[in-house]
Every structure is written in C-alpha cells, then in structure tokens.
Amino acid sequence: NHMEKFERPQLEVASCRDEALSLLSSKNKVMSNPSTLLRKCLDPPPADNVADALEYLVSIDVCRQVIVSRKRRIVLTEHGKLISALPFTVEEAEAITYGARRGMLHEALVLVAIKTLTPKPVVNAFGSGDSNHLNLSRYFPQVDIKDPQSQAVAHFAAYLFWYVNWGNIRRTAMMEHFENCSDGSNIFSSQFFGDDSDGNSYDFNVGSWTLEMDKVHSDWCRDHFINPSSVKQISQYVAIAMNTLYYPELSPEWLKCQDLEPVWNSDKRFDVDMYDIFSSIYGMNGREMPYTLVGLQQKALSRRKIQDRRYACIHFLNGSCSFGDDCRNAHSFDAARPPCRFQDRCTNSSCLYSHSNDSDRNAAEPIVAPICGKFNGGPLMWYRQHASSLLLLDQGCGFQQSLETLRISLAMSLKLPATTLHTNVYLQRYSRMIDRVAVNFPRASSNATAEDNERFLRGFFMSVAAYFRSNVLNDDFEVGIALRGKEFSRWNALSSAQNAGFCLHWSEEFDCAIFPRYRPHQSDDDEMHIEDAQFYVFRLKRNVHKKQSKMIRLRDEARFGVELEMSTSAFLSPQMIANELKASGIRIKVPKTWDEGKQSSSRWKIVTDSSLACNLSVPNCNVFELVSPILRSEAGISSIKHILQHFPSVRLNKSMGFHVHIDVEKYSVGDLVKIFQQFLKYEDAIDSMMPRSRRTGSDESNSYFMSNLEMAKQALGRSKEGIMVSLSKCRSLRDLAHIVNPTGQRYYKLNMQNLIHKRQTTLEFRQHSSTADFDKVSAWVRFCIRLCENSVSLEQSPLFNKDTSVDTQFDELFRNVIRDNVLYDFYRKRRQVLAVDDEGDACCIDCANGRGRCSK
C-alpha cells in the first residue's frame, strides 16, 4: 500500500512475463495462448499487465506475432526458447545474454546467480555493519558497503576464491580416492569419502558429496568466511545453465564469442591471493575487472528498467501525446524510434519511424567478434598432428583402419576398459610417449542409463588424468572425445572433465563421413544413429596439484612499524652505520636526543637504548634500536628486506627484542576485545613458536614482556574462563587495559598503552626475540597482522581443555585464525628447531641436532 502508483503494475508485470513465457514454451496449443488462459484463472492478473508482459517479450525478441489461419498468435523465437530453458527469470536471463553478447557470459552467469540466491557467498554477520564490511573487503578491498553492485563484486570474488582453492582441494581428494579404490583393494577410508568405495561404480562415487566431504567443506568455508551452501548453489546454477547452452537446438550464436571455459578454470593453475583475487586470475586486467563488473550490472539493470520505454513516443514527437508521465514510451528526442513496418518500402518522406535495422537489433546477435574455439582442420587434423603420441581406445568399429586408410599411423590403439588406463601395466611402460588419448562415442554399455554413462565418463577422465600424472617429463596433455547431440549436456561431460582437472579447449562438428568406412556401432549388430555429433578436446591443467608457494599477500591498507634491538662493535657507531646505509639509497637518521627519537618520522632511525646489554664477548659495544617509519603492506615488507640486506654485521643477545606495532585505528573497542581474546586463548601456542627466553616465566619475560593472561589472572583473581567473560563486558579502552595491561606499563607481550595515552593508534607485539634474519622478521610481521585482521571477524570459540596439547593448539591457531599454509609451515619447522635448540639459532632441524650445517 505504500508503493507508488507506477510500482505496483511493474511488480505484477514482472511476474506475468515469467508466467507468459512458461505458457508460450508449452507444446500444447491451448496452453500456449497466455492471454486466453490467464483470463480463466481463479485470480486472473489485470488484462493490461498481461498485454504489457507480452509486449515486453516481443520487444526483446523472445517471441513474435504471426498470422495463423487469419488469427494473430504469439510464438516463441529461437532466442525465446533459450531464455525459457535457462533456470532464471526473464529479466535475469536477459541480463545474462546482455553480458554474453559482450563476451562476458561466465561473469554474467555468476553475477546473476549471486543476485538470485540467498544467502550470499560472503558470511553476513547479522547486526554488525563493521564486521560485514570487513568480511566483504577481504575479497574486494574497495567494496562500498552501501552499493549493492559493489557488494556483488565482493561476493563474485569470494566465489572465484572458493572455486579455485576449494576446487583444487576437492579435485586432489577425488583423484586420491579414485586411485586408491582402483588399485585392486576396495577397502579404503578417506577424509572426504569415508568408506564409500563402491567397486561396482565406474568412478567409485568420487562425484558424490558425502557427509565427510560436506563437513570438511563447511570447515574450510568457515575458515574463509564463506557460506558453503551459497557457493555450491551458484556452481550448480552455472553448471545447469552451461549444459543448457550446449544443447544443439538451443546453442546461441553469441556462444561463439565466449571462451569455452571461464578464466578461473583455464589450463593454468592459479595461486590466488585472497586480497588480490582479480589480479591473480585476470592478470594485467585484474585491476579494472571489478569496475567492469560494476558497469556490466549497471548497464544490464538500466537496460531492463527502460526496456518498456526504449522507443520514443511518436505522439510526443508530434507534440500530441495526452498520457504525459503515464506514457509507456519515452518522451525523448534521443530515444530510439520504433521500427517502421514498411521498412525500406516506406514512401512517406516525413515518417517518424525508424527504417534502420540497428534500432531493432536481434537480441541473439553478438556485438563482439567471435572467438575461434575450433582447431584448424577439425578432428581429422587433430588426429593427424598428434598421431605419434596418441593412444586410441578402439571400440572395434573400424576407426583405426579408417585412419590408416588416410595414412595416419597412431602411436597405440588398444581395446580395453576406458576407466582402467592408469592401472594397465602394459600402458605404464609407454607413459612417457603418450600425451594424447582419444575415444569416440563411449558408453558404459548398450543399455546403460544416462546416470551410468555420466559415472562412466567421470571414471574415464579420472583414469586418463591419473595416467598422465605418471609422465613427469611433460605437462601438455589432451583428451579427445566424440559425443552425440545431447550427450555432452545429459552426461555432464564438462563437469566430469573439470573434476578430473581438465578444461575444455575446443570443440567442433564430428562428421563420420570424412573417415572412410567408419560406422560406429552401439553393439555388435546394432549400428549407432549419429546426429549432431561433436568432437571435444579437453586439456589437463598444468601443475594442477601445486601447493601454495608463498605467504598470503598483505592487504593494501595494512599499516605497521618495527623496532629491532641490536648491537655492533665499539668502533662501528650508529652514525657510521647510517652513513653507510645512506650510500645505499636508504633514508635514515640518528636522532640527537631521546625525545627526538620518540617522535614519528618518515625515515628509518637508529636510536640509542641504554636498557640493552652488550654481549659478554664484546663488553664495549654500541647498543641501539633500529626503528622503521610507518610501513604499508608489501611495500613495507620490501623496505625491511632492503635495509637488512645492507645492514652491517650485528650482535644479538637475550636482552634484545623485536617489537611490531600494528595500526588498529579502524578497529572498535569490541574488535580489540576479540584480538585479545584470541591472543590469550592461543598464548601457549604462540609461546611454542619462541625461544625459551621469550616464553612465559623466563627472566626476560618477567621484566620486559609479561604474560597478558597470567597478569590478568593476578589482577582479577579469576580463571581463564572468567577473564574471557570479563573481556566480553569491556566497553572502553580503559576497561580493556585494566584487564590485559593491569599495571599500566608497556611491558606486556601485547601492549596497548599507546592507545591509552593516545601517543599512537597501535597495538605493540613485544614478545619476539631480536633478529637480523629477514625471513623471521617477515613471518612475524605477517603473523601479527593476520592475527589482528582475522580475529575481529571471529566470535569467541570455546577454550581448550586442560588436556589439549600445545601441538593441537598450534594447529588450531593457524587453521582458525591465521589461515596461511606457508606461514604455518614456516613456524612448524621453527618449532622443530626450538624443540632441540633453546634459542633457535640453528638454521634447520638437522643443524640443531648436529647432523647438518647451514648453507649460508
């Protein structure tokens, strides 16, 4: 009742469009007359709305008016058949075609699916706008929380992150399960599939989502702030839509203008950085892609809003329109003119209608150039070029003899089950010479169902992928497969190939007539009827099982500072060091006074520190603190690396520390509470990453970096659980400091006195021992930043039981909070060294045990 007058009909018309299109799609003549049928409904829509809906469908070329037996009827166009077959509303399907005609089918499909489905990919923290903004900005840092289209881009990025990373995890698990189940012993239990190893299934059920897989998937999504049901639904919508588009009778012209696979499923393996997803996937175009996606949404949406008014009002142009603002056509001299029914036969020299085909461009016509998704010369040339390294799975239909007639000699042709290539001992001997496998019109059996054939195809692709993996000297592998008409879509061939690590490279019509005397048979006596056959070539992704190789990139807005306590010999003064560094292009100074040393600067500083002690072997030394300016993101990490590379030799001891300041200006008190809750929960695990002198209870700890948890227990007289409850009740910085920094001093592992005294908007991590090793510095800075950034989006989880080992706590810390596999591996190895070397000075575990030596 609060809607404007013009809004109510628009909602009704939108519904009428979908209902009318469904009726027009019916093969029943009675059902295919929307106007007549809808009038007979118990609660019929207004006749004007039905008329408007039909007019809209005609205007977008979904249907057209024809004269049949002197009666005017509305029938579907080819474009309309496609729109009705897609699993979306008319407007959503039109948005997809709008993007597809511009070469962005895959992006448009995902964006429309995101708009359609609820919940969205990124977890929504109910009632917390700041947390929602932080979650969205993890995937799209420039997200505008007030702009739905900008939010859609963040959700789109989250889907890409899930598709690439979870896809690699699931694909690896599927392959391992398939190989283990097909080695002859069907008794195998895995994290993803449990004991589900049906030996009667061609693919050992690797395509099923088991309860075990769902649990692992949910845990992974939770760690990355993603809704597991949302991303699964989006992928299902996309798969259904793509299968629909590949039906021979529906395949639109603009499908030739798309890459056969989306960029995020190309034949190259991505190392996707959560904070720079678009650059990781789209390369040099990554920076512009978010804005391209926003523009795509804006144009598609604005196009739908003005679709009913896309033509100029002829009466307005004549100055005689009496409808005013209620007119359904546009009152604009710039709007497109409606087409003249006489077109080029019109004899009226002052006709106001359009006589150009451009104003009524067919909606199925692409507006970008087609992309060549074919192989020059087709299937025959593919066989000819790759014959020397091609394995043909011959099904006894004379195809090999046909190729020999064409003077094409294959490397190998065998008649064996298509799902057992990787277990065939004979084939293993020739794995290094085979990089192409081909099969024509495969099927599980002559009377197999579509489900049987789908599993058969999945098992075939899995087996070929496993066979190719044994060839470590090559990374260019292809599979060619000929299928009839609807088999590609009905058997989910694209999905089966993707699950095995393949991507569609090209496809083209397969004409059996060009292969002499080739007559495919369904069984020994039953010749196969071939119609609309296509030949598909899939390429195996390169390095598909490659693991994360580098630590996750810091967000662009990350700001921090470092302080490294050091000493040098007596003859090497701080000023001499500064002069040497200046010669290397480093901006650095030596403050003359203590007060000047405490002031913020845009340069590095070498500040004297009398609290530090010299080594016993060098009693007369220069002790100082290397202090950075405010550093930002990866550029800041590079700045640290640059200065440490040019820094002269230094001496370190237990009295010296490495302090990291993390800018927390954007965080609320509630966010800071969450950071301290996670820090206190995992304090024992963090201790295990440090030398013994930097752990709770050491002399150094009691003097310079006291345990926040132990001091809170003393101050409040409560248990760890009680401390957590008290933290959750904090409403101000003073409340928080009273618990975690109760003495009001800065000598805590995690110090917040800068916030209390308003000197800086930073939290200070004081626990780490001093070091001149860049790898250690970089790892600890990243750890501190990720601890802060990820903690603010986490709710407090249950504390560990007293019996929980530190190893388990360490694993949980990185799995639930830090979430960086390379950083996890770094500190896992670091803990191994510290287990046998109290101060962790050895460069590796073998060095610490005396069985090796450093290479540097």
N, C-alpha and C positions, 0 to 999 in steps of 0.2 A: 504493500500500500504506500510505501514511501518512495517508490520508484517514480521517475519522471514518466510522462505520458509516452514518450517515444521508446522507453526502455522495455516496457512490458511486451510489446509486439516483437521486439528483437529477440528476446529470450524464447518466445514461442516459435518464432520463425526458425531459429537455430535448431530446435527440436524437430520441427516439421521437415527441415532439409534432410536430416538423417532418416526420418520415417519415410519420406517420399522416395529417397534413393533406395532404401531397402525394398520398397514395393516395386519400383521400376526394375530392380535386379531380378525379380521373380520371373520364372519361365511361364507361370500360369497367367493367361491373358487377363483374367478377371482381377487377379492380384496386382497386375502391372498398371492399373489405372488409379493412381493415387487420389485424384480429385473425387472420383466416384466412391471409392472405398472408404476414404476418411470421412465423407459425409454420412456414412452409415454407421459410424462408431457410436457407442453409447454416450460418449462425451466428445463430440467432434470438435476439432480446432476450428477457429474462425476461418471462413472461406477465403478472406483476404490474405491470411497468413499462409494458407496452402498455395494460393496463387503466387505470393511473393517468394515462397520457397522454391517453387517450380521455375519461376523467372530467374532466380539466382542460379539454380542448377544449369539452366540454359545459358546464362551469361558466362559461366566459367567452363563451358564446353563439356559438362558432364552428361548432358542429354540435349536432344534437339527435337524440334517439332517436324512431323512428317504428315502427309495426307495419305490415309489408307482407306479405300472404298469411300472416298469423298468425306471422310471423317478425319478431323485433326487429332493426332495422337503424339504423345511424347515418348521417345525411345532413348535408350542409353547409347552413348558414343563409346568408342574404344577406350577413351580416357575415363569415361564414367564407369566402365567395367572394372578398371584398375582401382579407382577411388573406392568403389563399393567393396572390393576384395580386401583392401588394407584394413588392419584391425584398429582403425581410428575413426573419429567423426569426420564429416565432410570438411570442416574448416581445418582440422588437424592434418588430414591427408593433403589438402591444398597447400598447407604450409610446407609439407614435405616435398611436394612437386615444385614449389617455388624455389626451394634450396637446390633440388636435384637439377633443375634446368640451368642452374648456375654452377654446376659441378660440385655441389656440397651435399650429396644425398646422405652420406653416412653421418655427417654432423647434424643435418636436419632431422634425421630419424631419432637420434639420441635426444636432441633438444625437445622434440615433440613428446617423446616417451617420458621425459622428465616432467614436462608440463602436465601430462595426463595423469601420472601416477602419484599416489601418496602412500607412505612418506617419501620424502626426497632422499637422495643418496647421502648427503651430509647430515649427521645426527643433529637434531634440533633440541636444544636444552630449554625446556618449557619455562617461560617466565624470566629468562636470563638473556637479554639482548646482547650484553657484552660477550658472553660465552658463545652465543650463536655467531656473532661477528668473528670471533677468534677461530671457531671451527671452520667457517667458510673461508677465512683468509689463509688457512693452512694450504688450501688448494688454489686459491686465486687471491694473492695478497692485495690487489687493488679493488676488491669487491666493495660495492656500495650496498650496504645492508638495506637501504630504503628503495632500491631499484630491483624489481623482480627479474628483469632481464640480466642484470649483473649477477644476481644470485644464481640464476640458471647456468651462467658460465662457470661459477664455482662448483655447482653440482655436476656439470659436464666434466670439469677437470677431475673431480673425485671419481667419477665413473671411469675415466681413462686410467687413472692411477690404479683403481681396482682391477680393471680389465687386464692391464699389462702385468702387474705384480702378482695378484692372486691367480691369474691365468697361468703364469709360469709355475707357481707352486702346485696348482692342481694338475697341470699337464705332466709335471715331473712325477707326481704321486701316481697318476693314472698309468704312466709308462712303466714305472717300477712294479706296480701291481700286475700289469699285463704280462711283463716278462717273468715275474716270479711264478705266476699261475700257469704259464705256458711252458715251463721248463720240465714238465712231466710230473711234478708233485703238486697237486691241487690243494694242499694244506698250507695255507699262508694267511697270516693275520697282519693287517697294516693299520696305521693310524687313521687312514681315510676310509678304508673299506672293511675293517674288522675281519671277520671270517668269511665274507661274502666272495666266494671264488667258484661260481657255478661253472663246472667243466663242460656243461652242455651248451653254454653260450659262446658264440664266436668271439665276443670281446671280453669275456669274463666279467661282464657287468661294469666295466670301467666307466660307462656313460651315466650310471645311476648316481643320484645324490643320496648317499647313505646317511644314517644318523650320525655316524662317526665323522663323515665329511662335513655335515651341517654344523657340528659342534666346533670343529677346527675353523671352519669358515666364519662362524659367529665370533669366535675369539679373535681371529685376525681382524675382522671388521671393527670390533670393539676397540682394538688397539689403535686403529686408524680413524676412529670417529666416523665410521660409515655404517649406514643401515644395511644389513645383509639382505633383507627381503627386497629392498628397493632396487639394488643393483642387479639382483637375479631377475626381477621382473623386467627391468629395462632390457637386459640381454635377451630375454625370451621374446619381448615385443619386437626387438630388432631382428631376431632370427626368423620370426614368423613373417615379418614384412619382407625380408630379403628372399625367403622361399617363395613368397607370393610374386615378387617381381621377376623371378626366374621361371615362372610358368610360361611355356611357349606362347599361349594365346593372350597373355597379359603383358609380356615384356615390352616396355615403352621405348620409344626412340631415344629419350634422354638417358636411358641406362647406359648407352654407349659413351656418354660424356663423363662417366664416373670411373675412378679407379676401381678395379674389381674387388679390392679389399680396402678397408679404411686404413688411414696412415698408421694408426696404432696397432694394426695387425699385419704390417708389411713383413718382408722376409728377413728383416734385420732385427736383432734383439736390442731392446732399449734398456738403459739404466735410468729409470725415471726418478727424477728428483721431485719430492713432494712439493717443494716451494718454487719449482720452475718447471711445471709439468709440460706446458705448451712448448717451451724451447727444447725440452728433452725429446718430444715427439715430432714437432713440426720443424725443428732446426731453426734456420735463419728466419723463417716466417712465424716463429713462435711468439715473438713479442707483439705482433699485430693480430694474431689469431683471436684473442679474447674480444677485441674491438670489432673484428669481422663477424664474430658470432652474435655480439650485441646488435650490430647493424642488420644481420640476417633476421633476427627476431623482430626488430622494429619495422623493417620493410614488409615482412610477411604479415605481421599483425596489422599494420596500417593498411595493407592491401586488402585484408579481409574486412576491415571496418568500412572502407569506402567502396567495397565491391558493388553494393546495391546502388551506389551513386557514381559509378565510374564513368558514365556517359553524361554529357551535357544535356540539359533540358532544352529541347527545340523551342518550346513555347517561351522560355526565358530569353533565348537568343532573339526571338521575335518581339520580346517585350510584352508578352501577353499571358504569362503564367499566373494563374489565380490561386495556386496552392501555397505559395510563399515558402516558409521554413518546413512545411509538411511535405514538400515535393520529394518524391523518391529519387529524382535525378539531380545532378549537380548544377547549381546556379553559378557557373563559372565559364568565362570565355576561354580559359586554358584547358578545361576538361576535354577528354576525347569525345568526338562526335559519334553518335550511333551510326552503324553502317546503313548505307542506302540499299534497299532491297533490289534496286535495279543495277547496282554496281557500275561497271563501265558502259552499260547500255542506257544510263540516265541521260535524258535530253533537257533537263531543267538546269539552265546555266546558273541560277541563283540557289540551287539546292543546298540546304544547310547540313545535310547528312554527309557522312564520310564515304569516300569512294576508294579508299586505300585499304588493302588487306592488313596493314600494320595495326590498325585500330582494333581489329578482331583476331589477333594472333592466336593460333591454336594453342591451348594450354599444354598440349603434349609435345609441342615443338621446343627443342633446346635452344638456348640463346648463347651457349658457349660451344666451342669446337669439339667434336667427338675425340675421345682418346682411343688410340689404337689398342684394343685389348685382344688382338689376334696375333698369330705367328705368321710371318711372311712365307706363304706357301702352304699353310694349313697343316693338318695332321700328317699328310704324306711327307712333306718336307721335314717335319719334326722327326719322323722315323728315319728318314734318310740321313739327316745331320748327326743323329746320336746313335746310329746303329752299332758302332764299335764298342759302346759302353752300355748297351740297353739289354735288359732282361725282359722277355715277353712271357707272360703267363698264358700259355696257349691252352685254349679250351677245346681243341680238336675240331675247329670249324674251318680249317684251311687258311688261316690268316698268315701263318708263317710262309706257306707255299705261295700265297699271293704276293708277299713282299719279295720272295726270291724271284718270282716272275718279273718283278720290277727291278731286279738286280740290287736288292737291298739285303745284305747279309748281316744278321744280328749277332751280337756277342754271345747270346744264350737264349734258348727258348725251352721252357720246361712246362710240364703238365703236373702241377702239384697244388695242394690247397693254398689259397691266397692268404690265409691267416697264419701260415707257419713258415714264412720265409726266414725269419730270424732264428728259427730252431733247426733249419736244414743244414746238416753238417757239410754236405757237398757244396752248397752255396757259400758257406763261410770261407772256403778256400779261395773263392774268387771275389770276395767282398771289395778288394781294392780296385778291381777293374770295372765294377758295376756302379754307375751313378744315375741310371735311369731305369724305371720299372713301368711297364705298360700292361694294361688289361682292357679287353673290350667286352662290354655288356655283362659284367659279373653279376652273379646272384647266388644266394645261399643254396637253393635247389629249385627244381622246376615248379614245385608247388609252394614255394616259400611266400610268407606274408610280407607286407611292407615293413613290419617291425623286425622280422627275421633278416630281411635284406639290409635294413639300417644297421643292425648289430654286425652283420657280415662286413659291411663297408667300414664300420668303425674298427673292427678287428683287422681288416686288411691294411688300413692306414697305420694302425699301431704297429703291425708286424713290419711293414716297409720302413717305418721310422726307426724301429729297433735295429733292423738290418743295416740301414745306412749309418747308424751310430757306430757300428763296428769299423767303419772306414774313417780312421782318424786323419788321413792324409788329404782329405777333400772336404769341402763344405758347400758344394754346389750339387744338390740332389733334386730330382724331379720325378713326379709320378704322372703318367698319362692314363686317362680312363674315359672310355666312351660309354655314354648312357642314353637311354631313350627318353624323349619328351619330358614327361613329368617326373621321371625317376630321380633327377637331381634334387627336386624340391621335396618329393614324397619321402625319400630316404634320408633327408637331412644330410646330404653329402658334404655341404660346406661346413656344417658344424662338426661332423665326424673328422674331416681333414684338419680343422683348426684345433681340435682336441689333441691330435697327434703331433701338432707343431708345424703343420703345413699351411700355406696360404695360396689362394687361387691366383695363378699367374696370368693365364689367358684361356680363352675358350673360343671354339669355332665349330661350325656345322661339320658333322661327320657324314660324308657321302660314301656309302658302301660301294657304289658303282665304280669309283676310281680304283678300287682294289680288285683285280681280276679274279673271277671265280670264288669270291668270298661271299659265303652265305651263312650268316650266324644262325645257330640252332639253339632252341630252348632246351631240347633234349635230343636224344639220338635220332629220333624220327620226326620231330616237330620243329619246323623252320620258324624262326623268330620274325615277327612282324616289326619292321623297323620304321618308325615315324618320328620326325623332328629330332633325330639323333644329334647329339653334341659331343665334342671331344674336349675334355677339361684337362688342363695341365696345372698341377699343384707343385709349389716349390717349398722345400723344407727350410724353415727359418735357420739362419746362421747363428751359431753359438747360442742355441735356444736354452741350454742349461747353464749358461754362465751366471755366476753369482754376483751379488753386489760387490763392486771393486773399490769403491771409495766411500768415505763418510758422507752422510747426507749434508747437502749444501745448507748453509745458514740463511735465514730469511733476510731480505734486503734491509728491513728496518731494525735488525738486531744491532744493539749498541753495547759496547763493553770496554773495559780497560784492564790492564795487567800491571802487576808490580812484582819484579823479580829481585830478590835479595842476593847479593853476590860479594865476592872479594877478589882483589888482584894483589900482586906483589907490590911491595912498598915503592918501587921505582916507577910503577905504572899508575899515575894519578888519574882521577876522574876527568880532568881537563884534557890530558893526553889521549884518553880513550875517546872523548868527544871529538877532538880534532881529527883523529883517525877515521871516525865514523862520518864526519862531515865530508871528508875527502871521498867517501863512497856515495855521496849524494843523500845522506840521511840527515834530516833536520833534527838537531838535538842541541841541548844546552845544559850547563851546570849551574843551578841556582846558587847565588851567593849567600843567601840567608835561609834559615829554616822556614820562615813564613813564606818566602818566595817559592820554596819547594813544595808547599802545600797548595799553592794556587793552581787552578786549571790552566792548561796551556795547549796550544795546537802542535807543540813539538814534543818529542821524547825528552826525558830528563834523567840525569844521573844525580841522585840526591843522597848525600851522606847520611848514614844511620849508625849512631853510636851504640844502639842496643845489640848490634850484631857482634859476634866474636870471631877472631881470626883462628885459622887452623893452628894446631899445636906445632906443626912442622914449619909454619911461616908466621911467627908471632907478630912481626911488624908488617902489617898489610893495610891496604885501603879497603874499607868496607862501605858499601853503598847499596842503593836500591834503584834499579832501572824501572822508570815509571813511563807508561805509554800515555799518549793523548787519547781522546775519545776515539775508539776504533769502531768501524762499521762493517758488519757482515764479512764476506770472504775477502774483501779488500783489507780489512783489519788483520785477518789471519796472514795474508801475504806480507803485510807490513812487519809483523812479528818475525816471520821467516827471514825477511831481508836483513833485519838488524842482527838477528842471531847468527846469520851466515858471516857477517862482517865483524862480529864482536870478538875481541881478543880473548885469549885463554883466561878462564876464571877458575876460582877455587870455591867449593861449596862445603857446608857442614850442617849439622843438625839444628843449629840456631837460626838457619836461614829458611825463609818460606817463599811461597809463590801464591800471591793473592789475586783473585779475579773479581772485578766489580761488574755486575750485570745491571744495566739500566732497567728499572721497573716503574718508570714514571707513568706508564699507561695502565698499570695494574691497580685495582681497588684493594681495600683492606681485606675483603673476602678472598681475593686472588692470592694475596700474600699469605693469608692463613693456609690456603691449600698448598702453597710451596713449602711452608714449614711443616705441615702435616706429612707430606711425602718425604721430606728430608729426615724428620725424626723417625718415621716408620722404617726407613732404609739406612739409618745411621750405621748400623753394624755392617751392612753390605758395603757401604762406602768406605768404612774403616779398612775392610779387607783389601781394598784397592790401593792402600797407602803403606809406606814403610812402617815398621813398628813404632818408630819415634814420632809418627804423626797420627797415632791412634789414641782413642780414649784411655786415660790412665797413665800415659807417659809423662815424664817431667816436662817435656816441651808442650804437651797438650795442656797440662795444668797451668802453665804460665802464659801461653800465647793464643791457644785456640781450644778453649774448654768445650766440653760436650754440651750442646744445647739441651739435650734430653736429660742428662744427669743433673744439670744445674736447675732445670725446671722442676724436677722431682724434689730437689732440696728446698727450693723456694716455696713450692706449693704444698709439699708433703703429700703428694698424690702419686698413684701408679701411672704407667704409660697410658693406660686407657683413660684415666682421669685427666691427664694432660691433654689428650686429644679432645675430650669433651670441653675442657676449658678453652682450648683454641677455637672451637666452633662457636663459642659465645663472644668472641672478641668483636668489638665494634669500632675500635680506633687503633691507631698505631701505638699509642701508649699502652692500651690493653695487651696488645700483642707482645710488645717489648718487655712488659712486666713478667711474661711467661718465658719467652725464649732468650732474652738478654737481661735477666733479673738484676744483675749488679750494676747495670748502666755503663759498663765498659765495652770496648770493642773486641776484647779477647775471647771471641767465640768462633767456632767452626763456621757458623753462618751469622754474620754480623749485620744488624740493621740500624746501627747508631747514626749513620749518615742521614737516614730518613728521619730519625727522631730529632736531630739537631739541624735538619734542613741544610746540611752542607752540600749534599749531592742526592740525586734520586736513584741510589744504587743499593743493592744488596752485595755484601762482600763475602766471598768464599775464601777462608784463610787457612784451610787445612793442608793443602798440598805442599810438599817439600819443594825447595827451590831447585831449579834445573836450567840448563842451557840447551837441553835437547828439544828441538822444535817439535818432534812428534809427540812428546809428552805434553808440551805446552798446548799444542793444537787440540789434542784429545781432551784435556781437562777443560779448556775453554768451551769446547763444543758440548761436553757433558753438562757443565753448569748452565749453559744457555738452554739446552733441551730440557733439563730438569725444571727450569722455571717456566718455559713456554708450554710444556705439556702438562705440568701439574695443575695449571689454572683451569684446565678443561676436565679434570678428573674429580669425581666425587670420592670422599674418603672411603677406602675399602677396609675390610676387617684387618686387624693387626695379626701378626704371625703368632702361632702358638709357641710356647717356650721350647718345644722340641724341634721347631723348624730350623734346619741347618742354615749356616751362613751362605753356603753354596746355593741353596734354594732361594734364599732372599736375594742373592746377587742376580740369579736368573730372572726372578720376578721383577726386579728393578728395571732391567733392560727390556723385558718383554712388555711390561705395562706402562712404564714411564718414559724411558729414554728412546726405545724403539729405533735403534740404529745397529744393524747387524755387524758392520765393520767396526764400529766403536765397541760393541760387545766383544768381538774377537780380540781387539787390542787389549782391553782390560782383563779378559780371561787369561791371555798369555802373561800379562803383567802380574796377575795374582799367582800364576805358576812360579814365576821368578821370585816373588816375595815370599813364597812358601819355604824356600830354601836359602834365601838371601835377605836378611833382616831389613836392609836399607834399599834393596832393589837396584843396586848399582850395576849388576851384570846386565849385559845386553840381550841375553837369551837364557832359557832354562838350562841348556847344556853348559853354558859358561858358568852358571851359578853352581852346577854340580861338578864342575871341573873337568867336563868331558869335551869342551869345545873352547873356541876363542872368538873374539869379535873380529869382524872383517873390516872394522873402521877404527 
